[in-house]
């Protein structure tokens, strides 16, 4: 089990009311896209040598492509996501990871699909 205090969520936006309430009651650190500069400090506060990184592809802003039907504006650019993953990898050893929430039927131009190998590479590096 992972304690809420050991979870960092980045690119947070568009939460429904029950989700807002649950997250406020939890110890999960939330870093919205506009506050991404707070990620280094949040990683220092974790004080752990190993991490699991879960990437929901709808964290990527729709200007970069649509990963699924839930994708919305205000997300991370592909560069921001890459930078965050590189920072995480320098701060701790990524021992497991997942890339989820991809619907190729929604990714009409394939931009998100073409970005996935780089994301996986950063998780595996």
FIZAPA-73354 format. One line per 8 residues: their letters; for each residue x, y, z of N, C-alpha, C. Coordinates in steps of 0.2 Angstrom, whole numbers, plus 5000, padded with zeros to 4 digits. Layout:
A> X Y Z X Y Z X Y Z; ...
# end
This chain:
XXXXXXXX> 5004 4994 5000 5000 5000 5000 5004 5006 5000; 5002 5011 4997 5005 5018 4996 5001 5023 5000; 5005 5026 5005 5001 5031 5009 5000 5037 5004; 4994 5041 5006 4992 5047 5002 4998 5052 5002; 5001 5052 5007 5007 5057 5008 5012 5056 5003; 5012 5050 5000 5018 5048 4996 5016 5048 4989; 5010 5052 4987 5007 5052 4980 5008 5060 4978; 5010 5061 4972 5010 5067 4969 5006 5067 4963
XXXXXXXX> 5002 5071 4962 4998 5071 4956 4999 5078 4952; 5002 5077 4946 5003 5083 4942 4998 5084 4936; 4997 5090 4934 4993 5092 4928 4986 5091 4930; 4984 5092 4937 4977 5092 4940 4973 5097 4937; 4967 5095 4935 4962 5100 4932 4955 5097 4931; 4950 5100 4930 4944 5097 4929 4941 5092 4933; 4941 5093 4940 4939 5088 4944 4931 5089 4946; 4928 5083 4947 4921 5083 4948 4920 5084 4956
XXXXXXXX> 4915 5087 4958 4914 5089 4966 4916 5083 4970; 4913 5077 4969 4915 5072 4974 4923 5070 4974; 4926 5071 4968 4933 5070 4968 4937 5076 4972; 4935 5082 4971 4938 5087 4974 4937 5086 4982; 4932 5084 4984 4931 5083 4992 4936 5077 4994; 4936 5072 4990 4941 5066 4992 4948 5068 4992; 4950 5072 4987 4957 5074 4986 4959 5079 4992; 4954 5083 4994 4955 5088 4999 4956 5085 5006
XXXXXXXX> 4953 5079 5007 4953 5075 5013 4959 5071 5013; 4962 5070 5007 4968 5065 5007 4974 5069 5008; 4980 5066 5009 4986 5069 5009 4990 5069 5002; 4986 5068 4997 4989 5068 4990 4991 5075 4988; 4997 5076 4986 5000 5082 4984 4998 5083 4977; 4994 5089 4976 4992 5090 4969 4995 5096 4966; 4998 5096 4960 5002 5101 4957 4998 5102 4950; 4994 5108 4950 4991 5109 4943 4997 5111 4938
XXXXXXXX> 4995 5111 4932 4999 5113 4926 5003 5120 4928; 4999 5124 4930 5002 5131 4931 5006 5132 4936; 5007 5127 4941 5011 5127 4947 5017 5121 4946; 5018 5119 4940 5023 5114 4939 5030 5115 4942; 5031 5121 4943 5038 5123 4946 5038 5121 4953; 5033 5119 4956 5033 5116 4963 5035 5108 4963; 5036 5105 4957 5037 5098 4957 5044 5096 4960; 5049 5100 4959 5056 5098 4962 5055 5098 4970
XXXXXXXX> 5052 5103 4973 5051 5103 4980 5047 5097 4983; 5042 5096 4979 5037 5090 4981 5041 5084 4981; 5045 5083 4976 5049 5077 4975 5054 5076 4981; 5057 5082 4983 5062 5082 4989 5058 5080 4995; 5052 5082 4996 5048 5080 5002 5046 5073 5002; 5046 5070 4996 5044 5062 4997 5050 5058 5000; 5056 5060 4999 5062 5057 5003 5061 5050 5002; 5061 5047 4995 5061 5040 4994 5066 5039 4988
XXXXXXXX> 5069 5033 4989 5074 5032 4983 5071 5028 4977; 5064 5026 4978 5061 5023 4973 5054 5025 4972; 5051 5025 4966 5045 5028 4964 5041 5024 4959; 5035 5024 4959 5030 5021 4954 5028 5027 4950; 5028 5028 4944 5025 5033 4940 5019 5031 4935; 5014 5034 4936 5008 5032 4932 5006 5038 4928; 5006 5037 4921 5004 5043 4917 4998 5041 4913; 4993 5045 4915 4986 5045 4911 4987 5050 4906
XXXXXXXX> 4987 5047 4900 4989 5051 4894 4984 5057 4893; 4978 5057 4896 4974 5063 4896 4977 5069 4900; 4982 5068 4903 4986 5074 4906 4989 5079 4901; 4990 5076 4895 4992 5080 4889 4987 5085 4887; 4989 5091 4886 4984 5096 4884 4982 5094 4877; 4975 5096 4875 4972 5094 4869 4975 5098 4863; 4979 5103 4864 4983 5107 4859 4988 5102 4856; 4990 5097 4860 4995 5092 4858 4992 5086 4855
XXXXXXXX> 4986 5085 4855 4982 5079 4853 4977 5077 4858; 4973 5072 4856 4968 5070 4861 4969 5062 4862; 4970 5061 4869 4972 5054 4871 4966 5050 4871; 4960 5053 4873 4954 5050 4875 4948 5055 4875; 4942 5052 4876 4936 5057 4877 4936 5061 4883; 4940 5060 4888 4941 5064 4894 4946 5070 4893; 4950 5070 4888 4955 5075 4887 4952 5082 4887; 4956 5087 4890 4953 5093 4890 4959 5098 4890
XXXXXXXX> 4958 5104 4889 4963 5110 4889 4966 5111 4896; 4971 5114 4896 4974 5116 4902 4979 5110 4905; 4981 5105 4901 4985 5100 4903 4992 5102 4901; 4997 5097 4902 5004 5098 4901 5005 5097 4893; 5010 5101 4891 5013 5100 4884 5017 5094 4885; 5018 5091 4879 5023 5085 4879 5030 5087 4881; 5032 5093 4880 5038 5095 4883 5038 5095 4891; 5033 5098 4893 5032 5098 4901 5032 5091 4904
XXXXXXXX> 5028 5087 4900 5028 5080 4903 5034 5077 4903; 5038 5077 4897 5045 5075 4897 5049 5077 4902; 5049 5084 4903 5053 5087 4908 5052 5084 4915; 5045 5084 4916 5043 5081 4923 5046 5074 4924; 5045 5070 4919 5047 5063 4919 5055 5062 4920; 5059 5067 4917 5066 5067 4917 5068 5069 4924; 5064 5074 4927 5066 5076 4934 5064 5071 4939; 5059 5067 4938 5057 5062 4943 5062 5057 4942
XXXXXXXX> 5065 5055 4936 5070 5050 4935 5076 5052 4938; 5078 5058 4939 5084 5061 4942 5083 5061 4949; 5077 5062 4952 5076 5062 4959 5075 5056 4963; 5073 5050 4959 5072 5044 4962 5073 5039 4957; 5073 5032 4959 5073 5027 4954 5066 5025 4952; 5064 5025 4946 5058 5023 4944 5058 5016 4943; 5055 5012 4948 5055 5005 4948 5049 5002 4945; 5044 5006 4943 5038 5003 4940 5034 5009 4937
XXXXXXXX> 5031 5008 4931 5027 5014 4928 5021 5011 4924; 5017 5015 4922 5011 5013 4918 5009 5019 4914; 5007 5018 4908 5005 5023 4903 4998 5021 4901; 4993 5025 4903 4986 5023 4903 4981 5028 4899; 4975 5026 4898 4970 5031 4896 4971 5033 4889; 4973 5028 4885 4974 5030 4878 4968 5026 4873; 4965 5030 4869 4960 5028 4865 4962 5030 4858; 4964 5025 4854 4967 5027 4847 4961 5030 4843
XXXXXXXX> 4955 5028 4844 4949 5030 4840 4948 5038 4841; 4950 5040 4847 4950 5048 4848 4956 5051 4845; 4962 5048 4845 4968 5051 4843 4968 5051 4835; 4964 5055 4832 4963 5054 4825 4969 5056 4821; 4973 5060 4823 4979 5061 4819 4986 5058 4822; 4985 5054 4827 4990 5049 4829 4996 5053 4833; 4995 5059 4835 5000 5063 4838 5002 5060 4845; 4996 5058 4849 4998 5055 4856 5001 5048 4855
XXXXXXXX> 4998 5044 4850 5001 5038 4849 5009 5038 4848; 5011 5043 4844 5018 5044 4842 5022 5046 4848; 5019 5049 4853 5022 5052 4859 5023 5046 4864; 5019 5041 4864 5020 5036 4869 5027 5033 4869; 5030 5031 4864 5037 5028 4865 5042 5032 4869; 5041 5039 4868 5046 5043 4871 5044 5043 4879; 5038 5043 4880 5035 5043 4887 5038 5036 4891; 5037 5031 4887 5039 5024 4890 5047 5024 4891
XXXXX> 5050 5027 4886 5057 5027 4887 5060 5031 4893; 5056 5037 4894 5058 5041 4900 5056 5037 4907; 5051 5033 4906 5049 5029 4912 5055 5023 4913; 5057 5021 4908 5062 5015 4908 5069 5017 4909; 5070 5023 4908 5077 5026 4908 5080 5025 4915
# end
